[in-house]
């Protein structure tokens, strides 16, 4: 979910890159960073609530998007 959200947020910026290899490299970076973020999630024994999961996804998408957003 973090990956898809981030790619949706910065997709127009990624698509402006003409070099296919560079576009794929950025997507790979996003996937890698999202996997690290997901692996660092701390859950208690009863699990996270839907609100906690949504908040975590949203904050991680915002963070990753800030690295790749188009800065005019």
GUVEX-468552 format. One record per residue: residue number from 0; residue in one letter; x, z, y of N, C-alpha, C, O, CB in turn. Coordinates in nm, 3 decimals, m for minus. Glycine has a CB too. Example, Ala and Ser with C-alpha at 12.3 -4.5 7.8 and 13.67 -1.06 7.14 Angstrom:
residues 2
<num = 0; residu = A; n.x = 1.319; n.z = 0.780; n.y = m0.569; ca.x = 1.230; ca.z = 0.780; ca.y = m0.450; c.x = 1.320; c.z = 0.780; c.y = m0.330; o.x = 1.424; o.z = 0.846; o.y = m0.332; cb.x = 1.131; cb.z = 0.905; cb.y = m0.447>;
<num = 1; residu = S; n.x = 1.285; n.z = 0.708; n.y = m0.225; ca.x = 1.367; ca.z = 0.714; ca.y = m0.106; c.x = 1.290; c.z = 0.787; c.y = 0.003; o.x = 1.341; o.z = 0.804; o.y = 0.114; cb.x = 1.408; cb.z = 0.572; cb.y = m0.060>;
//
This chain:
residues 72
<num = 0; residu = X; n.x = 0.082; n.z = 0.000; n.y = m0.119; ca.x = 0.000; ca.z = 0.000; ca.y = 0.000; c.x = 0.087; c.z = 0.000; c.y = 0.126; o.x = 0.052; o.z = m0.064; o.y = 0.226; cb.x = m0.093; cb.z = 0.120; cb.y = m0.001>;
<num = 1; residu = X; n.x = 0.198; n.z = 0.071; n.y = 0.121; ca.x = 0.289; ca.z = 0.074; ca.y = 0.236; c.x = 0.347; c.z = m0.066; c.y = 0.258; o.x = 0.358; o.z = m0.113; o.y = 0.371; cb.x = 0.402; cb.z = 0.179; cb.y = 0.214>;
<num = 2; residu = X; n.x = 0.385; n.z = m0.130; n.y = 0.150; ca.x = 0.444; ca.z = m0.263; ca.y = 0.159; c.x = 0.346; c.z = m0.360; c.y = 0.222; o.x = 0.378; o.z = m0.428; o.y = 0.320; cb.x = 0.488; cb.z = m0.314; cb.y = 0.020>;
<num = 3; residu = X; n.x = 0.227; n.z = m0.368; n.y = 0.166; ca.x = 0.128; ca.z = m0.464; ca.y = 0.215; c.x = 0.089; c.z = m0.435; c.y = 0.358; o.x = 0.076; o.z = m0.527; o.y = 0.439; cb.x = 0.004; cb.z = m0.462; cb.y = 0.126>;
<num = 4; residu = X; n.x = 0.071; n.z = m0.309; n.y = 0.392; ca.x = 0.035; ca.z = m0.273; ca.y = 0.529; c.x = 0.143; c.z = m0.314; c.y = 0.628; o.x = 0.112; o.z = m0.366; o.y = 0.735; cb.x = 0.011; cb.z = m0.124; cb.y = 0.539>;
<num = 5; residu = X; n.x = 0.267; n.z = m0.290; n.y = 0.593; ca.x = 0.378; ca.z = m0.325; ca.y = 0.682; c.x = 0.389; c.z = m0.476; c.y = 0.697; o.x = 0.405; o.z = m0.526; o.y = 0.808; cb.x = 0.510; cb.z = m0.267; cb.y = 0.631>;
<num = 6; residu = X; n.x = 0.381; n.z = m0.548; n.y = 0.588; ca.x = 0.390; ca.z = m0.694; ca.y = 0.595; c.x = 0.274; c.z = m0.751; c.y = 0.675; o.x = 0.293; o.z = m0.847; o.y = 0.750; cb.x = 0.393; cb.z = m0.754; cb.y = 0.453>;
<num = 7; residu = X; n.x = 0.156; n.z = m0.694; n.y = 0.661; ca.x = 0.043; ca.z = m0.738; ca.y = 0.743; c.x = 0.069; c.z = m0.713; c.y = 0.891; o.x = 0.035; o.z = m0.797; o.y = 0.975; cb.x = m0.085; cb.z = m0.666; cb.y = 0.699>;
<num = 8; residu = X; n.x = 0.128; n.z = m0.600; n.y = 0.922; ca.x = 0.154; ca.z = m0.564; ca.y = 1.062; c.x = 0.259; c.z = m0.654; c.y = 1.127; o.x = 0.247; o.z = m0.689; o.y = 1.244; cb.x = 0.199; cb.z = m0.420; cb.y = 1.072>;
<num = 9; residu = X; n.x = 0.361; n.z = m0.691; n.y = 1.054; ca.x = 0.473; ca.z = m0.767; ca.y = 1.112; c.x = 0.479; c.z = m0.910; c.y = 1.061; o.x = 0.579; o.z = m0.980; o.y = 1.083; cb.x = 0.604; cb.z = m0.697; cb.y = 1.083>;
<num = 10; residu = X; n.x = 0.376; n.z = m0.954; n.y = 0.994; ca.x = 0.376; ca.z = m1.086; ca.y = 0.933; c.x = 0.403; c.z = m1.199; c.y = 1.030; o.x = 0.477; o.z = m1.292; o.y = 0.998; cb.x = 0.246; cb.z = m1.110; cb.y = 0.866>;
<num = 11; residu = X; n.x = 0.343; n.z = m1.194; n.y = 1.149; ca.x = 0.364; ca.z = m1.303; ca.y = 1.244; c.x = 0.510; c.z = m1.311; c.y = 1.287; o.x = 0.562; o.z = m1.420; o.y = 1.309; cb.x = 0.274; cb.z = m1.286; cb.y = 1.367>;
<num = 12; residu = X; n.x = 0.575; n.z = m1.197; n.y = 1.299; ca.x = 0.717; ca.z = m1.196; ca.y = 1.334; c.x = 0.801; c.z = m1.255; c.y = 1.221; o.x = 0.892; o.z = m1.334; o.y = 1.246; cb.x = 0.763; cb.z = m1.053; cb.y = 1.366>;
<num = 13; residu = X; n.x = 0.770; n.z = m1.216; n.y = 1.099; ca.x = 0.844; ca.z = m1.267; ca.y = 0.983; c.x = 0.826; c.z = m1.418; c.y = 0.970; o.x = 0.922; o.z = m1.491; o.y = 0.944; cb.x = 0.798; cb.z = m1.196; cb.y = 0.854>;
<num = 14; residu = X; n.x = 0.703; n.z = m1.466; n.y = 0.989; ca.x = 0.675; ca.z = m1.609; ca.y = 0.971; c.x = 0.743; c.z = m1.696; c.y = 1.076; o.x = 0.761; o.z = m1.815; o.y = 1.053; cb.x = 0.526; cb.z = m1.632; cb.y = 0.975>;
<num = 15; residu = X; n.x = 0.780; n.z = m1.642; n.y = 1.190; ca.x = 0.848; ca.z = m1.720; ca.y = 1.294; c.x = 0.992; c.z = m1.755; c.y = 1.256; o.x = 1.052; o.z = m1.845; o.y = 1.314; cb.x = 0.847; cb.z = m1.645; cb.y = 1.425>;
<num = 16; residu = X; n.x = 1.046; n.z = m1.683; n.y = 1.159; ca.x = 1.182; ca.z = m1.713; ca.y = 1.113; c.x = 1.177; c.z = m1.839; c.y = 1.028; o.x = 1.105; o.z = m1.845; o.y = 0.928; cb.x = 1.242; cb.z = m1.592; cb.y = 1.031>;
<num = 17; residu = X; n.x = 1.252; n.z = m1.941; n.y = 1.067; ca.x = 1.251; ca.z = m2.069; ca.y = 0.995; c.x = 1.325; c.z = m2.064; c.y = 0.862; o.x = 1.293; o.z = m2.141; o.y = 0.771; cb.x = 1.312; cb.z = m2.176; cb.y = 1.080>;
<num = 18; residu = X; n.x = 1.421; n.z = m1.977; n.y = 0.851; ca.x = 1.503; ca.z = m1.969; ca.y = 0.730; c.x = 1.429; c.z = m1.890; c.y = 0.622; o.x = 1.406; o.z = m1.769; o.y = 0.636; cb.x = 1.640; cb.z = m1.903; cb.y = 0.762>;
<num = 19; residu = X; n.x = 1.393; n.z = m1.958; n.y = 0.515; ca.x = 1.318; ca.z = m1.896; ca.y = 0.406; c.x = 1.394; c.z = m1.778; c.y = 0.345; o.x = 1.334; o.z = m1.677; o.y = 0.311; cb.x = 1.286; cb.z = m1.999; cb.y = 0.298>;
<num = 20; residu = X; n.x = 1.525; n.z = m1.792; n.y = 0.332; ca.x = 1.607; ca.z = m1.685; ca.y = 0.273; c.x = 1.601; c.z = m1.560; c.y = 0.361; o.x = 1.596; o.z = m1.448; o.y = 0.309; cb.x = 1.753; cb.z = m1.732; cb.y = 0.255>;
<num = 21; residu = X; n.x = 1.603; n.z = m1.577; n.y = 0.491; ca.x = 1.595; ca.z = m1.462; ca.y = 0.581; c.x = 1.458; c.z = m1.396; c.y = 0.574; o.x = 1.448; o.z = m1.273; o.y = 0.577; cb.x = 1.624; cb.z = m1.505; cb.y = 0.725>;
<num = 22; residu = X; n.x = 1.351; n.z = m1.477; n.y = 0.564; ca.x = 1.216; ca.z = m1.420; ca.y = 0.549; c.x = 1.207; c.z = m1.337; c.y = 0.422; o.x = 1.153; o.z = m1.226; o.y = 0.422; cb.x = 1.109; cb.z = m1.532; cb.y = 0.548>;
<num = 23; residu = X; n.x = 1.260; n.z = m1.391; n.y = 0.314; ca.x = 1.258; ca.z = m1.318; ca.y = 0.186; c.x = 1.343; c.z = m1.192; c.y = 0.193; o.x = 1.308; o.z = m1.090; o.y = 0.134; cb.x = 1.307; cb.z = m1.408; cb.y = 0.072>;
<num = 24; residu = X; n.x = 1.453; n.z = m1.198; n.y = 0.265; ca.x = 1.540; ca.z = m1.080; ca.y = 0.279; c.x = 1.468; c.z = m0.969; c.y = 0.354; o.x = 1.478; o.z = m0.852; o.y = 0.317; cb.x = 1.671; cb.z = m1.117; cb.y = 0.352>;
<num = 25; residu = X; n.x = 1.395; n.z = m1.004; n.y = 0.458; ca.x = 1.319; ca.z = m0.902; ca.y = 0.533; c.x = 1.212; c.z = m0.842; c.y = 0.444; o.x = 1.194; o.z = m0.720; o.y = 0.442; cb.x = 1.256; cb.z = m0.964; cb.y = 0.661>;
<num = 26; residu = X; n.x = 1.140; n.z = m0.925; n.y = 0.371; ca.x = 1.038; ca.z = m0.873; ca.y = 0.280; c.x = 1.101; c.z = m0.782; c.y = 0.174; o.x = 1.043; o.z = m0.678; o.y = 0.140; cb.x = 0.963; cb.z = m0.989; cb.y = 0.211>;
<num = 27; residu = X; n.x = 1.217; n.z = m0.818; n.y = 0.124; ca.x = 1.286; ca.z = m0.734; ca.y = 0.025; c.x = 1.326; c.z = m0.600; c.y = 0.087; o.x = 1.316; o.z = m0.496; o.y = 0.022; cb.x = 1.411; cb.z = m0.806; cb.y = m0.031>;
<num = 28; residu = X; n.x = 1.372; n.z = m0.603; n.y = 0.212; ca.x = 1.408; ca.z = m0.478; ca.y = 0.281; c.x = 1.285; c.z = m0.388; c.y = 0.295; o.x = 1.293; o.z = m0.267; o.y = 0.271; cb.x = 1.468; cb.z = m0.507; cb.y = 0.420>;
<num = 29; residu = X; n.x = 1.172; n.z = m0.447; n.y = 0.332; ca.x = 1.049; ca.z = m0.370; ca.y = 0.348; c.x = 1.009; c.z = m0.310; c.y = 0.214; o.x = 0.973; o.z = m0.192; o.y = 0.207; cb.x = 0.934; cb.z = m0.460; cb.y = 0.403>;
<num = 30; residu = X; n.x = 1.015; n.z = m0.389; n.y = 0.107; ca.x = 0.979; ca.z = m0.339; ca.y = m0.026; c.x = 1.070; c.z = m0.224; c.y = m0.068; o.x = 1.025; o.z = m0.124; o.y = m0.123; cb.x = 0.986; cb.z = m0.453; cb.y = m0.130>;
<num = 31; residu = X; n.x = 1.198; n.z = m0.240; n.y = m0.043; ca.x = 1.294; ca.z = m0.136; ca.y = m0.080; c.x = 1.270; c.z = m0.007; c.y = m0.001; o.x = 1.268; o.z = 0.102; o.y = m0.058; cb.x = 1.437; cb.z = m0.186; cb.y = m0.056>;
<num = 32; residu = X; n.x = 1.252; n.z = m0.021; n.y = 0.128; ca.x = 1.228; ca.z = 0.097; ca.y = 0.213; c.x = 1.098; c.z = 0.166; c.y = 0.174; o.x = 1.092; o.z = 0.289; o.y = 0.171; cb.x = 1.225; cb.z = 0.058; cb.y = 0.361>;
<num = 33; residu = X; n.x = 0.995; n.z = 0.089; n.y = 0.145; ca.x = 0.867; ca.z = 0.147; ca.y = 0.105; c.x = 0.879; c.z = 0.222; c.y = m0.027; o.x = 0.819; o.z = 0.328; o.y = m0.045; cb.x = 0.759; cb.z = 0.038; cb.y = 0.094>;
<num = 34; residu = X; n.x = 0.956; n.z = 0.167; n.y = m0.118; ca.x = 0.976; ca.z = 0.234; ca.y = m0.248; c.x = 1.048; c.z = 0.368; c.y = m0.228; o.x = 1.013; o.z = 0.467; o.y = m0.292; cb.x = 1.057; cb.z = 0.144; cb.y = m0.344>;
<num = 35; residu = X; n.x = 1.147; n.z = 0.370; n.y = m0.139; ca.x = 1.218; ca.z = 0.496; ca.y = m0.111; c.x = 1.122; c.z = 0.597; c.y = m0.050; o.x = 1.119; o.z = 0.713; o.y = m0.089; cb.x = 1.339; cb.z = 0.472; cb.y = m0.015>;
<num = 36; residu = X; n.x = 1.042; n.z = 0.552; n.y = 0.046; ca.x = 0.945; ca.z = 0.643; ca.y = 0.110; c.x = 0.847; c.z = 0.699; c.y = 0.008; o.x = 0.819; o.z = 0.819; o.y = 0.007; cb.x = 0.869; cb.z = 0.570; cb.y = 0.222>;
<num = 37; residu = X; n.x = 0.797; n.z = 0.613; n.y = m0.078; ca.x = 0.701; ca.z = 0.658; ca.y = m0.179; c.x = 0.765; c.z = 0.758; c.y = m0.276; o.x = 0.700; o.z = 0.853; o.y = m0.320; cb.x = 0.645; cb.z = 0.539; cb.y = m0.256>;
<num = 38; residu = X; n.x = 0.891; n.z = 0.736; n.y = m0.309; ca.x = 0.958; ca.z = 0.825; ca.y = m0.403; c.x = 0.984; c.z = 0.963; c.y = m0.343; o.x = 1.005; o.z = 1.059; o.y = m0.417; cb.x = 1.088; cb.z = 0.764; cb.y = m0.448>;
<num = 39; residu = X; n.x = 0.983; n.z = 0.972; n.y = m0.213; ca.x = 1.010; ca.z = 1.099; ca.y = m0.147; c.x = 0.883; c.z = 1.179; c.y = m0.117; o.x = 0.890; o.z = 1.287; o.y = m0.058; cb.x = 1.085; cb.z = 1.075; cb.y = m0.020>;
<num = 40; residu = X; n.x = 0.770; n.z = 1.127; n.y = m0.157; ca.x = 0.645; ca.z = 1.198; ca.y = m0.135; c.x = 0.644; c.z = 1.327; c.y = m0.216; o.x = 0.682; o.z = 1.329; o.y = m0.333; cb.x = 0.523; cb.z = 1.110; cb.y = m0.173>;
<num = 41; residu = X; n.x = 0.601; n.z = 1.433; n.y = m0.153; ca.x = 0.592; ca.z = 1.561; ca.y = m0.223; c.x = 0.444; c.z = 1.593; c.y = m0.245; o.x = 0.365; o.z = 1.600; o.y = m0.151; cb.x = 0.662; cb.z = 1.676; cb.y = m0.142>;
<num = 42; residu = X; n.x = 0.411; n.z = 1.611; n.y = m0.369; ca.x = 0.273; ca.z = 1.643; ca.y = m0.405; c.x = 0.269; c.z = 1.779; c.y = m0.471; o.x = 0.360; o.z = 1.817; o.y = m0.546; cb.x = 0.213; cb.z = 1.535; cb.y = m0.499>;
<num = 43; residu = X; n.x = 0.163; n.z = 1.852; n.y = m0.442; ca.x = 0.149; ca.z = 1.982; ca.y = m0.508; c.x = 0.082; c.z = 1.962; c.y = m0.644; o.x = 0.043; o.z = 1.851; o.y = m0.679; cb.x = 0.067; cb.z = 2.080; cb.y = m0.420>;
<num = 44; residu = X; n.x = 0.069; n.z = 2.067; n.y = m0.718; ca.x = 0.017; ca.z = 2.059; ca.y = m0.855; c.x = m0.124; c.z = 2.001; c.y = m0.862; o.x = m0.159; o.z = 1.934; o.y = m0.959; cb.x = 0.017; cb.z = 2.197; cb.y = m0.918>;
<num = 45; residu = X; n.x = m0.203; n.z = 2.025; n.y = m0.760; ca.x = m0.341; ca.z = 1.973; ca.y = m0.761; c.x = m0.351; c.z = 1.832; c.y = m0.705; o.x = m0.459; o.z = 1.773; o.y = m0.704; cb.x = m0.432; cb.z = 2.066; cb.y = m0.683>;
<num = 46; residu = X; n.x = m0.239; n.z = 1.777; n.y = m0.657; ca.x = m0.239; ca.z = 1.642; ca.y = m0.604; c.x = m0.275; c.z = 1.639; c.y = m0.457; o.x = m0.320; o.z = 1.738; o.y = m0.401; cb.x = m0.333; cb.z = 1.555; cb.y = m0.681>;
<num = 47; residu = X; n.x = m0.257; n.z = 1.525; n.y = m0.398; ca.x = m0.287; ca.z = 1.508; ca.y = m0.256; c.x = m0.432; c.z = 1.467; c.y = m0.239; o.x = m0.491; o.z = 1.401; o.y = m0.325; cb.x = m0.193; cb.z = 1.404; cb.y = m0.192>;
<num = 48; residu = X; n.x = m0.488; n.z = 1.506; n.y = m0.127; ca.x = m0.625; ca.z = 1.465; ca.y = m0.096; c.x = m0.623; c.z = 1.321; c.y = m0.046; o.x = m0.517; o.z = 1.268; o.y = m0.012; cb.x = m0.691; cb.z = 1.560; cb.y = 0.010>;
<num = 49; residu = X; n.x = m0.739; n.z = 1.259; n.y = m0.043; ca.x = m0.748; ca.z = 1.122; ca.y = 0.007; c.x = m0.701; c.z = 1.115; c.y = 0.151; o.x = m0.635; o.z = 1.018; o.y = 0.190; cb.x = m0.892; cb.z = 1.070; cb.y = m0.005>;
<num = 50; residu = X; n.x = m0.733; n.z = 1.214; n.y = 0.230; ca.x = m0.691; ca.z = 1.215; ca.y = 0.370; c.x = m0.539; c.z = 1.225; c.y = 0.382; o.x = m0.479; o.z = 1.160; o.y = 0.468; cb.x = m0.757; cb.z = 1.332; cb.y = 0.444>;
<num = 51; residu = X; n.x = m0.476; n.z = 1.306; n.y = 0.297; ca.x = m0.330; ca.z = 1.319; ca.y = 0.299; c.x = m0.262; c.z = 1.189; c.y = 0.258; o.x = m0.162; o.z = 1.149; o.y = 0.317; cb.x = m0.285; cb.z = 1.433; cb.y = 0.206>;
<num = 52; residu = X; n.x = m0.317; n.z = 1.124; n.y = 0.159; ca.x = m0.261; ca.z = 0.996; ca.y = 0.114; c.x = m0.274; c.z = 0.892; c.y = 0.225; o.x = m0.178; o.z = 0.821; o.y = 0.255; cb.x = m0.331; cb.z = 0.948; cb.y = m0.014>;
<num = 53; residu = X; n.x = m0.391; n.z = 0.884; n.y = 0.285; ca.x = m0.413; ca.z = 0.788; ca.y = 0.394; c.x = m0.318; c.z = 0.813; c.y = 0.511; o.x = m0.261; o.z = 0.720; o.y = 0.567; cb.x = m0.558; cb.z = 0.794; cb.y = 0.442>;
<num = 54; residu = X; n.x = m0.303; n.z = 0.940; n.y = 0.548; ca.x = m0.214; ca.z = 0.976; ca.y = 0.659; c.x = m0.069; c.z = 0.939; c.y = 0.627; o.x = 0.003; o.z = 0.890; o.y = 0.714; cb.x = m0.224; cb.z = 1.125; cb.y = 0.690>;
<num = 55; residu = X; n.x = m0.026; n.z = 0.962; n.y = 0.505; ca.x = 0.111; ca.z = 0.929; ca.y = 0.465; c.x = 0.134; c.z = 0.779; c.y = 0.468; o.x = 0.238; o.z = 0.732; o.y = 0.516; cb.x = 0.141; cb.z = 0.985; cb.y = 0.325>;
<num = 56; residu = X; n.x = 0.039; n.z = 0.703; n.y = 0.418; ca.x = 0.052; ca.z = 0.558; ca.y = 0.418; c.x = 0.057; c.z = 0.507; c.y = 0.562; o.x = 0.143; o.z = 0.426; o.y = 0.597; cb.x = m0.066; cb.z = 0.492; cb.y = 0.342>;
<num = 57; residu = X; n.x = m0.035; n.z = 0.555; n.y = 0.644; ca.x = m0.040; ca.z = 0.509; ca.y = 0.783; c.x = 0.088; c.z = 0.541; c.y = 0.859; o.x = 0.139; o.z = 0.457; o.y = 0.932; cb.x = m0.159; cb.z = 0.572; cb.y = 0.854>;
<num = 58; residu = X; n.x = 0.141; n.z = 0.661; n.y = 0.841; ca.x = 0.263; ca.z = 0.697; ca.y = 0.914; c.x = 0.382; c.z = 0.616; c.y = 0.866; o.x = 0.467; o.z = 0.578; o.y = 0.947; cb.x = 0.292; cb.z = 0.846; cb.y = 0.898>;
<num = 59; residu = X; n.x = 0.390; n.z = 0.587; n.y = 0.737; ca.x = 0.501; ca.z = 0.507; ca.y = 0.685; c.x = 0.490; c.z = 0.361; c.y = 0.727; o.x = 0.591; o.z = 0.297; o.y = 0.756; cb.x = 0.505; cb.z = 0.518; cb.y = 0.534>;
<num = 60; residu = X; n.x = 0.369; n.z = 0.307; n.y = 0.730; ca.x = 0.349; ca.z = 0.170; ca.y = 0.777; c.x = 0.390; c.z = 0.161; c.y = 0.925; o.x = 0.458; o.z = 0.066; o.y = 0.965; cb.x = 0.200; cb.z = 0.125; cb.y = 0.758>;
<num = 61; residu = X; n.x = 0.348; n.z = 0.259; n.y = 1.004; ca.x = 0.384; ca.z = 0.260; ca.y = 1.146; c.x = 0.535; c.z = 0.265; c.y = 1.163; o.x = 0.591; o.z = 0.192; o.y = 1.245; cb.x = 0.318; cb.z = 0.380; cb.y = 1.217>;
<num = 62; residu = X; n.x = 0.600; n.z = 0.350; n.y = 1.087; ca.x = 0.745; ca.z = 0.362; ca.y = 1.097; c.x = 0.814; c.z = 0.231; c.y = 1.059; o.x = 0.897; o.z = 0.181; o.y = 1.135; cb.x = 0.795; cb.z = 0.475; cb.y = 1.008>;
<num = 63; residu = X; n.x = 0.782; n.z = 0.176; n.y = 0.944; ca.x = 0.846; ca.z = 0.052; ca.y = 0.901; c.x = 0.814; c.z = m0.063; c.y = 0.996; o.x = 0.901; o.z = m0.144; o.y = 1.027; cb.x = 0.801; cb.z = 0.016; cb.y = 0.759>;
<num = 64; residu = X; n.x = 0.692; n.z = m0.071; n.y = 1.043; ca.x = 0.653; ca.z = m0.177; ca.y = 1.135; c.x = 0.736; c.z = m0.172; c.y = 1.262; o.x = 0.770; o.z = m0.275; o.y = 1.319; cb.x = 0.505; cb.z = m0.168; cb.y = 1.169>;
<num = 65; residu = X; n.x = 0.768; n.z = m0.051; n.y = 1.306; ca.x = 0.845; ca.z = m0.038; ca.y = 1.430; c.x = 0.985; c.z = m0.098; c.y = 1.416; o.x = 1.045; o.z = m0.137; o.y = 1.516; cb.x = 0.856; cb.z = 0.110; cb.y = 1.469>;
<num = 66; residu = X; n.x = 1.036; n.z = m0.107; n.y = 1.296; ca.x = 1.168; ca.z = m0.168; ca.y = 1.274; c.x = 1.164; c.z = m0.320; c.y = 1.283; o.x = 1.263; o.z = m0.384; o.y = 1.317; cb.x = 1.221; cb.z = m0.127; cb.y = 1.137>;
<num = 67; residu = X; n.x = 1.049; n.z = m0.378; n.y = 1.252; ca.x = 1.039; ca.z = m0.523; ca.y = 1.241; c.x = 0.946; c.z = m0.590; c.y = 1.340; o.x = 0.935; o.z = m0.712; o.y = 1.341; cb.x = 0.996; cb.z = m0.558; cb.y = 1.104>;
<num = 68; residu = X; n.x = 0.878; n.z = m0.512; n.y = 1.423; ca.x = 0.780; ca.z = m0.571; ca.y = 1.514; c.x = 0.848; c.z = m0.661; c.y = 1.617; o.x = 0.966; o.z = m0.647; o.y = 1.649; cb.x = 0.700; cb.z = m0.461; cb.y = 1.584>;
<num = 69; residu = X; n.x = 0.768; n.z = m0.753; n.y = 1.666; ca.x = 0.816; ca.z = m0.846; ca.y = 1.766; c.x = 0.829; c.z = m0.774; c.y = 1.899; o.x = 0.732; o.z = m0.718; o.y = 1.949; cb.x = 0.723; cb.z = m0.969; cb.y = 1.780>;
<num = 70; residu = X; n.x = 0.947; n.z = m0.774; n.y = 1.954; ca.x = 0.970; ca.z = m0.707; ca.y = 2.081; c.x = 0.984; c.z = m0.813; c.y = 2.189; o.x = 1.084; o.z = m0.885; o.y = 2.196; cb.x = 1.096; cb.z = m0.616; cb.y = 2.076>;
<num = 71; residu = X; n.x = 0.883; n.z = m0.822; n.y = 2.272; ca.x = 0.882; ca.z = m0.924; ca.y = 2.378; c.x = 0.934; c.z = m0.866; c.y = 2.507; o.x = 0.942; o.z = m0.936; o.y = 2.608; cb.x = 0.741; cb.z = m0.980; cb.y = 2.400>;
//
